[in-house]
Amino acid sequence: HPASLALCSMLLLSACTPHPGSGEWKAVADNEAGFSRIEVHYNGRADIYNATAETAILRCFWGGMSPRQIALDCVVASDTDISKSYHLTVMQDDSAELTGSDQQLIATFSRQPRSE
């Protein structure tokens, strides 16, 4: 049936849309953790940087928790035995809040334009 085929095609296309949390995020202010930016890649990986290092200080895997929130399971790049967990929640104004596993706010980030 043509209507069923069209609906299935639309569902397949929408399933490939990136999560709103994916992209590059820059800290809007200094924070105690020292995080300067987060790169959330479409492939389920993410990197967290500080202002003094050129390479990521945390390497993460992420998964969607809701349409506007992702969970980040990270390891310290210099010592992969140390793990940390975070949540990144995308707000309506295209900012995002990074919280720890205790739900305490760590930093606020703004989405950076995508470089194509």
N, CA, C and O atoms as a MOPAC input file, in Angstrom:
PM7 MOZYME 1SCF
protein

 N      0.84800 1    -1.17800 1     0.00000 1
 C      0.00000 1     0.00000 1     0.00000 1
 C      0.89100 1     1.23900 1     0.00000 1
 O      1.82100 1     1.30800 1     0.80300 1
 N      0.64400 1     2.22500 1    -0.87300 1
 C      1.51900 1     3.39700 1    -0.99300 1
 C      1.63500 1     4.21800 1     0.29900 1
 O      2.71300 1     4.71900 1     0.61600 1
 N      0.54400 1     4.35700 1     1.03400 1
 C      0.59700 1     5.15200 1     2.27300 1
 C      1.48700 1     4.47400 1     3.31300 1
 O      2.22900 1     5.14800 1     4.02700 1
 N      1.41700 1     3.15600 1     3.40200 1
 C      2.26400 1     2.42300 1     4.34100 1
 C      3.73400 1     2.54600 1     3.96700 1
 O      4.59400 1     2.70200 1     4.83300 1
 N      4.01300 1     2.47300 1     2.66700 1
 C      5.39100 1     2.60600 1     2.19900 1
 C      5.93800 1     3.99500 1     2.52300 1
 O      7.08300 1     4.13300 1     2.95200 1
 N      5.12000 1     5.01200 1     2.31700 1
 C      5.54600 1     6.38100 1     2.61100 1
 C      5.82200 1     6.55200 1     4.11300 1
 O      6.80600 1     7.18600 1     4.49400 1
 N      4.96200 1     5.99200 1     4.95700 1
 C      5.14300 1     6.08700 1     6.39900 1
 C      6.41700 1     5.37200 1     6.83100 1
 O      7.17500 1     5.89600 1     7.64700 1
 N      6.65500 1     4.19100 1     6.29500 1
 C      7.88000 1     3.45100 1     6.63100 1
 C      9.11800 1     4.22300 1     6.19900 1
 O     10.11200 1     4.26200 1     6.92400 1
 N      9.06200 1     4.83800 1     5.02000 1
 C     10.19600 1     5.62400 1     4.53400 1
 C     10.46400 1     6.80600 1     5.45100 1
 O     11.62000 1     7.10900 1     5.74700 1
 N      9.41200 1     7.47600 1     5.90300 1
 C      9.57600 1     8.62200 1     6.80300 1
 C     10.17100 1     8.17800 1     8.12800 1
 O     11.02600 1     8.87100 1     8.68000 1
 N      9.74000 1     7.04700 1     8.64600 1
 C     10.27900 1     6.55700 1     9.91200 1
 C     11.75800 1     6.22000 1     9.78900 1
 O     12.54000 1     6.51600 1    10.69300 1
 N     12.13800 1     5.61300 1     8.69400 1
 C     13.54600 1     5.28900 1     8.47900 1
 C     14.38800 1     6.55000 1     8.39800 1
 O     15.47700 1     6.60100 1     8.96800 1
 N     13.90600 1     7.55800 1     7.70400 1
 C     14.65100 1     8.80900 1     7.58000 1
 C     14.77900 1     9.51900 1     8.92200 1
 O     15.84800 1    10.03600 1     9.24700 1
 N     13.71700 1     9.55000 1     9.69300 1
 C     13.77800 1    10.24900 1    10.97900 1
 C     14.66300 1     9.51200 1    11.97600 1
 O     15.20500 1    10.13400 1    12.88900 1
 N     14.81800 1     8.21800 1    11.82300 1
 C     15.66300 1     7.45100 1    12.73600 1
 C     17.13600 1     7.80000 1    12.54800 1
 O     17.94700 1     7.53200 1    13.43500 1
 N     17.49300 1     8.38600 1    11.42500 1
 C     18.88500 1     8.71700 1    11.15000 1
 C     19.22700 1    10.15200 1    11.53000 1
 O     20.35100 1    10.59500 1    11.29700 1
 N     18.29500 1    10.87600 1    12.10300 1
 C     18.53800 1    12.25400 1    12.51300 1
 C     19.43900 1    12.26000 1    13.74100 1
 O     19.20400 1    11.49600 1    14.67700 1
 N     20.47800 1    13.11600 1    13.75800 1
 C     21.35500 1    13.15800 1    14.92800 1
 C     20.60900 1    13.61500 1    16.17900 1
 O     19.65800 1    14.39300 1    16.09900 1
 N     21.04700 1    13.13000 1    17.31900 1
 C     20.48900 1    13.56200 1    18.60100 1
 C     20.79700 1    15.04500 1    18.79100 1
 O     21.87400 1    15.49300 1    18.39900 1
 N     19.87700 1    15.82800 1    19.38700 1
 C     20.14900 1    17.25000 1    19.62500 1
 C     21.41900 1    17.49800 1    20.44900 1
 O     21.98500 1    18.59100 1    20.40500 1
 N     21.86000 1    16.49600 1    21.19000 1
 C     23.08200 1    16.66100 1    21.97800 1
 C     24.34500 1    16.51200 1    21.16800 1
 O     25.42300 1    16.87200 1    21.64200 1
 N     24.24500 1    15.98600 1    19.94800 1
 C     25.44900 1    15.82100 1    19.14400 1
 C     25.90700 1    17.17400 1    18.61600 1
 O     25.09900 1    18.07700 1    18.39600 1
 N     27.21200 1    17.29800 1    18.41700 1
 C     27.78500 1    18.54500 1    17.92800 1
 C     28.91100 1    19.00900 1    18.82200 1
 O     29.37300 1    18.27900 1    19.69900 1
 N     29.34800 1    20.23700 1    18.58600 1
 C     30.41400 1    20.81300 1    19.40100 1
 C     29.83200 1    21.85900 1    20.34300 1
 O     29.04500 1    22.71500 1    19.94100 1
 N     30.23500 1    21.76700 1    21.59600 1
 C     29.73100 1    22.62600 1    22.66000 1
 C     30.90200 1    23.34800 1    23.31800 1
 O     31.92000 1    22.72700 1    23.62300 1
 N     30.76600 1    24.64400 1    23.53700 1
 C     31.81600 1    25.44500 1    24.16700 1
 C     31.29900 1    25.99600 1    25.48700 1
 O     30.17200 1    26.48300 1    25.56800 1
 N     32.13800 1    25.91500 1    26.53100 1
 C     31.73400 1    26.41700 1    27.85400 1
 C     31.49200 1    27.92500 1    27.77400 1
 O     32.26800 1    28.65500 1    27.15700 1
 N     30.41600 1    28.37900 1    28.40000 1
 C     30.08700 1    29.80500 1    28.37000 1
 C     30.85500 1    30.57900 1    29.44000 1
 O     30.93600 1    31.80500 1    29.37600 1
 N     31.41400 1    29.87800 1    30.41600 1
 C     32.18500 1    30.52000 1    31.48500 1
 C     33.14700 1    29.49700 1    32.07200 1
 O     32.98800 1    28.29200 1    31.87400 1
 N     34.13800 1    29.98800 1    32.78900 1
 C     35.04100 1    29.07800 1    33.49200 1
 C     34.24200 1    28.25700 1    34.49300 1
 O     33.22800 1    28.71800 1    35.01700 1
 N     34.70500 1    27.03500 1    34.75600 1
 C     34.01500 1    26.17900 1    35.71200 1
 C     35.05800 1    25.42700 1    36.52700 1
 O     36.20500 1    25.28600 1    36.10500 1
 N     34.65400 1    24.94900 1    37.69000 1
 C     35.58500 1    24.27900 1    38.60300 1
 C     36.24100 1    23.05700 1    37.98200 1
 O     37.38500 1    22.73700 1    38.30500 1
 N     35.53500 1    22.37400 1    37.10000 1
 C     36.08900 1    21.17800 1    36.46400 1
 C     37.14500 1    21.53600 1    35.41500 1
 O     37.95100 1    20.68800 1    35.03300 1
 N     37.14300 1    22.79000 1    34.94900 1
 C     38.09300 1    23.21100 1    33.92800 1
 C     37.71700 1    22.79800 1    32.51900 1
 O     38.54200 1    22.90200 1    31.61100 1
 N     36.48400 1    22.32900 1    32.30800 1
 C     36.05400 1    21.89400 1    30.98300 1
 C     35.84300 1    23.11400 1    30.08400 1
 O     35.16200 1    24.06500 1    30.47000 1
 N     36.43000 1    23.08400 1    28.88100 1
 C     36.27200 1    24.20900 1    27.95200 1
 C     35.34700 1    23.87600 1    26.78100 1
 O     34.64700 1    24.75000 1    26.26800 1
 N     35.34800 1    22.60600 1    26.36100 1
 C     34.45000 1    22.22200 1    25.27700 1
 C     34.19400 1    20.71800 1    25.29600 1
 O     34.94900 1    19.92900 1    25.86400 1
 N     33.08900 1    20.36800 1    24.64600 1
 C     32.69300 1    18.96900 1    24.50000 1
 C     32.38500 1    18.73700 1    23.03200 1
 O     31.66500 1    19.51700 1    22.41000 1
 N     32.92800 1    17.67200 1    22.48400 1
 C     32.59100 1    17.25900 1    21.12500 1
 C     31.81500 1    15.95400 1    21.23400 1
 O     32.35300 1    14.93000 1    21.65600 1
 N     30.54400 1    16.00400 1    20.85000 1
 C     29.68300 1    14.82400 1    20.88100 1
 C     29.51900 1    14.35200 1    19.44300 1
 O     28.82400 1    14.98300 1    18.64700 1
 N     30.15500 1    13.25400 1    19.12200 1
 C     30.15100 1    12.72400 1    17.75700 1
 C     28.91100 1    11.86700 1    17.52700 1
 O     28.37200 1    11.26700 1    18.45600 1
 N     28.47500 1    11.82200 1    16.28300 1
 C     27.27400 1    11.07600 1    15.90300 1
 C     27.43200 1     9.57400 1    16.14800 1
 O     26.43500 1     8.87300 1    16.32100 1
 N     28.66100 1     9.07500 1    16.16400 1
 C     28.91100 1     7.63400 1    16.26400 1
 C     28.86600 1     7.07500 1    17.68500 1
 O     29.25600 1     5.92800 1    17.90200 1
 N     28.40000 1     7.85700 1    18.65400 1
 C     28.29400 1     7.35200 1    20.02100 1
 C     29.51400 1     7.63000 1    20.88000 1
 O     29.61100 1     7.13700 1    22.00300 1
 N     30.43600 1     8.40900 1    20.36200 1
 C     31.62100 1     8.78600 1    21.12700 1
 C     31.59400 1    10.28100 1    21.40600 1
 O     30.94600 1    11.04900 1    20.69500 1
 N     32.31200 1    10.68100 1    22.45400 1
 C     32.41800 1    12.09700 1    22.79100 1
 C     33.77900 1    12.34200 1    23.43300 1
 O     34.38400 1    11.43700 1    24.00700 1
 N     34.24400 1    13.57200 1    23.32500 1
 C     35.50800 1    13.98700 1    23.92200 1
 C     35.27700 1    15.26100 1    24.71600 1
 O     34.56300 1    16.16000 1    24.27100 1
 N     35.88800 1    15.33500 1    25.89800 1
 C     35.79800 1    16.52500 1    26.73400 1
 C     37.20500 1    17.10100 1    26.86300 1
 O     38.16500 1    16.37900 1    27.12900 1
 N     37.30800 1    18.41800 1    26.67000 1
 C     38.58500 1    19.11900 1    26.66100 1
 C     38.64300 1    20.15400 1    27.77800 1
 O     37.61600 1    20.62300 1    28.26900 1
 N     39.87900 1    20.50100 1    28.16900 1
 C     40.05900 1    21.67100 1    29.01400 1
 C     40.83000 1    22.70100 1    28.19300 1
 O     41.26300 1    22.41100 1    27.07700 1
 N     41.00100 1    23.89600 1    28.73800 1
 C     41.59000 1    24.99000 1    27.97000 1
 C     43.08900 1    24.82800 1    27.75000 1
 O     43.64600 1    25.47600 1    26.86400 1
 N     43.74900 1    23.99000 1    28.52400 1
 C     45.21100 1    23.91200 1    28.43900 1
 C     45.73400 1    22.74000 1    27.61800 1
 O     46.92700 1    22.69700 1    27.31900 1
 N     44.88900 1    21.79900 1    27.24700 1
 C     45.34500 1    20.61500 1    26.51200 1
 C     44.76300 1    20.61100 1    25.10100 1
 O     43.60100 1    20.96400 1    24.89900 1
 N     45.57000 1    20.21400 1    24.13900 1
 C     45.08400 1    20.11500 1    22.76900 1
 C     44.31400 1    18.82300 1    22.52900 1
 O     43.47300 1    18.75500 1    21.63300 1
 N     44.59700 1    17.80400 1    23.32500 1
 C     43.88800 1    16.53700 1    23.18200 1
 C     42.84700 1    16.42300 1    24.29300 1
 O     42.92200 1    17.11200 1    25.31000 1
 N     41.88900 1    15.55000 1    24.07600 1
 C     40.80500 1    15.37400 1    25.05200 1
 C     41.35000 1    14.87200 1    26.37900 1
 O     42.25300 1    14.03700 1    26.41700 1
 N     40.79100 1    15.39300 1    27.46900 1
 C     41.17600 1    14.90500 1    28.79800 1
 C     40.27000 1    13.75700 1    29.23500 1
 O     40.64800 1    12.95400 1    30.08800 1
 N     39.06100 1    13.68000 1    28.64400 1
 C     38.13100 1    12.58400 1    28.90600 1
 C     37.64300 1    12.02400 1    27.57600 1
 O     37.29100 1    12.77500 1    26.66700 1
 N     37.62500 1    10.71000 1    27.47200 1
 C     37.09100 1    10.01400 1    26.29500 1
 C     35.82000 1     9.30900 1    26.74300 1
 O     35.80900 1     8.60700 1    27.75500 1
 N     34.75400 1     9.50200 1    25.98100 1
 C     33.44900 1     9.03900 1    26.44700 1
 C     32.69300 1     8.25500 1    25.37500 1
 O     32.92600 1     8.40500 1    24.17500 1
 N     31.79300 1     7.42600 1    25.85000 1
 C     30.72900 1     6.84400 1    25.04100 1
 C     29.44300 1     7.48800 1    25.52000 1
 O     29.28500 1     7.74800 1    26.71300 1
 N     28.51500 1     7.74900 1    24.59600 1
 C     27.26500 1     8.36200 1    25.00600 1
 C     26.07100 1     7.61500 1    24.42100 1
 O     26.16400 1     6.93500 1    23.39900 1
 N     24.95400 1     7.77300 1    25.11000 1
 C     23.69300 1     7.20300 1    24.65600 1
 C     22.56300 1     8.13800 1    25.03300 1
 O     22.62300 1     8.81100 1    26.06100 1
 N     21.53300 1     8.18200 1    24.20400 1
 C     20.39000 1     9.04300 1    24.48300 1
 C     19.57200 1     8.52700 1    25.65100 1
 O     19.22500 1     7.34700 1    25.70800 1
 N     19.26600 1     9.41900 1    26.58100 1
 C     18.39700 1     9.08600 1    27.71600 1
 C     16.97400 1     9.56300 1    27.44800 1
 O     16.00500 1     8.96800 1    27.91700 1
 N     16.86900 1    10.64500 1    26.68800 1
 C     15.58500 1    11.22600 1    26.30900 1
 C     15.84500 1    12.04300 1    25.04500 1
 O     16.99200 1    12.14700 1    24.61100 1
 N     14.80700 1    12.62100 1    24.44900 1
 C     15.03900 1    13.41400 1    23.24100 1
 C     15.97900 1    14.60600 1    23.45100 1
 O     16.52900 1    15.11900 1    22.47600 1
 N     16.17800 1    15.06000 1    24.68700 1
 C     17.02400 1    16.22600 1    24.92500 1
 C     18.17600 1    15.95800 1    25.90100 1
 O     18.87300 1    16.89300 1    26.29500 1
 N     18.38300 1    14.70700 1    26.29200 1
 C     19.44300 1    14.41900 1    27.26300 1
 C     20.23300 1    13.17800 1    26.84700 1
 O     19.67300 1    12.18800 1    26.37600 1
 N     21.56100 1    13.26600 1    27.03800 1
 C     22.41900 1    12.11100 1    26.79400 1
 C     23.20300 1    11.79500 1    28.06500 1
 O     23.48500 1    12.67400 1    28.87900 1
 N     23.54400 1    10.52500 1    28.21100 1
 C     24.41700 1    10.07100 1    29.29400 1
 C     25.80500 1     9.87500 1    28.70800 1
 O     25.95700 1     9.27400 1    27.64500 1
 N     26.81000 1    10.38000 1    29.39800 1
 C     28.20300 1    10.24900 1    28.98100 1
 C     28.92900 1     9.36500 1    29.98700 1
 O     28.99400 1     9.69300 1    31.17200 1
 N     29.46600 1     8.26000 1    29.52600 1
 C     30.29700 1     7.37200 1    30.35600 1
 C     31.72900 1     7.56000 1    29.88300 1
 O     32.07400 1     7.19000 1    28.76100 1
 N     32.56300 1     8.13700 1    30.74500 1
 C     33.89000 1     8.59200 1    30.33600 1
 C     35.00200 1     7.91900 1    31.12600 1
 O     34.79300 1     7.40300 1    32.22400 1
 N     36.18500 1     7.94200 1    30.53400 1
 C     37.41600 1     7.56000 1    31.23100 1
 C     38.40600 1     8.70000 1    31.06200 1
 O     38.39800 1     9.40700 1    30.05400 1
 N     39.25300 1     8.86400 1    32.05900 1
 C     40.30600 1     9.87000 1    31.99700 1
 C     41.31900 1     9.40100 1    30.95400 1
 O     41.79100 1     8.26500 1    31.01300 1
 N     41.65100 1    10.26800 1    30.00300 1
 C     42.53300 1     9.87600 1    28.89900 1
 C     43.90700 1     9.43400 1    29.39700 1
 O     44.51700 1     8.53400 1    28.82000 1
 N     44.39400 1    10.06300 1    30.46500 1
 C     45.72600 1     9.72900 1    30.96700 1
 C     45.73200 1     8.53100 1    31.90700 1
 O     46.79800 1     8.00900 1    32.23300 1
 N     44.55000 1     8.08800 1    32.34800 1
 C     44.44900 1     6.92800 1    33.24500 1
 C     43.08600 1     6.28000 1    33.04200 1
 O     42.11700 1     6.64400 1    33.70800 1
 N     43.01000 1     5.32300 1    32.12600 1
 C     41.72000 1     4.73400 1    31.75000 1
 C     41.08700 1     3.88800 1    32.85100 1
 O     39.98500 1     3.37000 1    32.67100 1
 N     41.76900 1     3.73900 1    33.99100 1
 C     41.15700 1     3.04700 1    35.12900 1
 C     40.20600 1     3.96500 1    35.88900 1
 O     39.41500 1     3.49400 1    36.70700 1
 N     40.27300 1     5.26400 1    35.63000 1
 C     39.40800 1     6.23800 1    36.31100 1
 C     38.23800 1     6.55600 1    35.39200 1
 O     38.42700 1     7.06400 1    34.28700 1
 N     37.01900 1     6.25200 1    35.85900 1
 C     35.82500 1     6.52500 1    35.05200 1
 C     34.96200 1     7.58300 1    35.72800 1
 O     34.97400 1     7.73800 1    36.94900 1
 N     34.21600 1     8.30500 1    34.90100 1
 C     33.31900 1     9.35900 1    35.37300 1
 C     32.05500 1     9.32500 1    34.52700 1
 O     32.09200 1     8.94900 1    33.35600 1
 N     30.94700 1     9.71700 1    35.12100 1
 C     29.66400 1     9.73200 1    34.40900 1
 C     29.05000 1    11.12200 1    34.47100 1
 O     29.11900 1    11.80300 1    35.49400 1
 N     28.45100 1    11.53000 1    33.35900 1
 C     27.83200 1    12.85400 1    33.25200 1
 C     26.53500 1    12.74200 1    32.46700 1
 O     26.27100 1    11.73900 1    31.80400 1
 N     25.73200 1    13.79600 1    32.55700 1
 C     24.54700 1    13.95900 1    31.72200 1
 C     24.65300 1    15.31000 1    31.04200 1
 O     25.00000 1    16.30400 1    31.68000 1
 N     24.35800 1    15.35300 1    29.75200 1
 C     24.31100 1    16.60800 1    29.01000 1
 C     22.86700 1    16.81200 1    28.57600 1
 O     22.29800 1    15.99500 1    27.85200 1
 N     22.28300 1    17.92000 1    29.03200 1
 C     20.88000 1    18.22500 1    28.74000 1
 C     20.80500 1    19.45700 1    27.85400 1
 O     21.28300 1    20.52700 1    28.22900 1
 N     20.20400 1    19.30700 1    26.68000 1
 C     20.05300 1    20.41300 1    25.73800 1
 C     18.83800 1    21.23100 1    26.15100 1
 O     17.74800 1    20.69200 1    26.34200 1
 N     19.03800 1    22.54900 1    26.28900 1
 C     17.96600 1    23.45100 1    26.68500 1
 C     17.30000 1    24.04900 1    25.43700 1
 O     17.79200 1    23.86500 1    24.32400 1
 N     16.20100 1    24.75200 1    25.62100 1
 C     15.44500 1    25.32600 1    24.50000 1
 C     16.23300 1    26.38500 1    23.74100 1
 O     16.00600 1    26.56900 1    22.54500 1
 N     17.16000 1    27.09100 1    24.40400 1
 C     17.90100 1    28.18700 1    23.75800 1
 C     19.19500 1    27.71400 1    23.09600 1
 O     20.08100 1    28.52300 1    22.82100 1
 N     19.31100 1    26.40500 1    22.83800 1
 C     20.49500 1    25.81300 1    22.20400 1
 C     21.73500 1    25.89700 1    23.08400 1
 O     22.86600 1    25.87800 1    22.59800 1
 N     21.49900 1    25.98800 1    24.38500 1
 C     22.59200 1    25.81700 1    25.33700 1
 C     22.44000 1    24.40200 1    25.89900 1
 O     21.45000 1    23.72100 1    25.63300 1
 N     23.42400 1    23.97600 1    26.67000 1
 C     23.35400 1    22.65100 1    27.28400 1
 C     23.97800 1    22.71700 1    28.67000 1
 O     24.93200 1    23.45800 1    28.90600 1
 N     23.42700 1    21.93800 1    29.57100 1
 C     23.94300 1    21.85900 1    30.93000 1
 C     24.57300 1    20.49500 1    31.15300 1
 O     23.95600 1    19.46100 1    30.89800 1
 N     25.81000 1    20.50700 1    31.63300 1
 C     26.50800 1    19.28000 1    31.99500 1
 C     26.37800 1    19.08900 1    33.49500 1
 O     26.75500 1    19.96100 1    34.27900 1
 N     25.84000 1    17.93900 1    33.88600 1
 C     25.70100 1    17.62400 1    35.30200 1
 C     26.43100 1    16.32500 1    35.59800 1
 O     26.63500 1    15.48700 1    34.72000 1
 N     26.81600 1    16.18300 1    36.85700 1
 C     27.44900 1    14.94800 1    37.28900 1
 C     26.40000 1    13.90200 1    37.60200 1
 O     25.20100 1    14.15200 1    37.48200 1
 N     26.86100 1    12.72900 1    38.00500 1
 C     25.92200 1    11.65500 1    38.34000 1
 C     25.05800 1    12.03000 1    39.53800 1
 O     24.01200 1    11.42200 1    39.76400 1
 N     25.49400 1    13.03500 1    40.30900 1
 C     24.71800 1    13.51900 1    41.45300 1
 C     23.73500 1    14.63300 1    41.07100 1
 O     23.09300 1    15.22500 1    41.93800 1
 N     23.62400 1    14.91200 1    39.76500 1
 C     22.73800 1    15.93400 1    39.20500 1
 C     23.17600 1    17.36700 1    39.51900 1
 O     22.42500 1    18.30400 1    39.24700 1
 N     24.37400 1    17.56100 1    40.08700 1
 C     24.89100 1    18.90500 1    40.34100 1
 C     25.41300 1    19.50600 1    39.03500 1
 O     26.09600 1    18.83800 1    38.25900 1
 N     25.08000 1    20.77300 1    38.80600 1
 C     25.53200 1    21.45800 1    37.59800 1
 C     27.04600 1    21.63500 1    37.63000 1
 O     27.60100 1    22.14200 1    38.60500 1
 N     27.70600 1    21.21300 1    36.55500 1
 C     29.16000 1    21.36000 1    36.42500 1
 C     29.48600 1    22.56700 1    35.56100 1
 O     30.34200 1    23.37800 1    35.91700 1
 N     28.80000 1    22.68700 1    34.41700 1
 C     29.06100 1    23.79300 1    33.49600 1
 C     27.91700 1    23.92800 1    32.51400 1
 O     27.15900 1    22.98700 1    32.27700 1
 N     27.80900 1    25.13000 1    31.94200 1
 C     26.84600 1    25.40800 1    30.87900 1
 C     27.63400 1    25.63900 1    29.59400 1
 O     28.68400 1    26.28000 1    29.60000 1
 N     27.11200 1    25.10800 1    28.49800 1
 C     27.78100 1    25.17400 1    27.20400 1
 C     26.85000 1    25.78100 1    26.15800 1
 O     25.62700 1    25.72900 1    26.29200 1
 N     27.45100 1    26.35800 1    25.11200 1
 C     26.65500 1    26.84500 1    23.97500 1
 C     27.05400 1    26.04200 1    22.74200 1
 O     28.22200 1    25.69900 1    22.55500 1
 N     26.06100 1    25.74800 1    21.90400 1
 C     26.31600 1    24.98000 1    20.67900 1
 C     27.12600 1    25.85000 1    19.71400 1
 O     26.84700 1    27.03600 1    19.53700 1
 N     28.12800 1    25.23600 1    19.10000 1
 C     28.94800 1    25.91100 1    18.09200 1
 C     28.42500 1    25.54800 1    16.70200 1
 O     27.92600 1    24.44200 1    16.49500 1
 N     28.53700 1    26.46800 1    15.76000 1
 C     28.06200 1    26.15600 1    14.39800 1
 C     28.79300 1    24.94000 1    13.84300 1
 O     29.98800 1    24.76000 1    14.07600 1
 N     28.07100 1    24.12200 1    13.11500 1
 C     28.67300 1    22.93400 1    12.48600 1
 C     29.57500 1    23.37600 1    11.35200 1
 O     29.21600 1    24.24700 1    10.55900 1
 N     30.73800 1    22.77500 1    11.28300 1
 C     31.65100 1    23.05400 1    10.15700 1
 C     31.47200 1    21.93800 1     9.14200 1
 O     31.77300 1    20.77800 1     9.42200 1
 N     30.99600 1    22.28500 1     7.99700 1
 C     30.70800 1    21.28200 1     6.95300 1
 C     31.91200 1    21.06500 1     6.08300 1
 O     31.86400 1    20.26100 1     5.15200 1

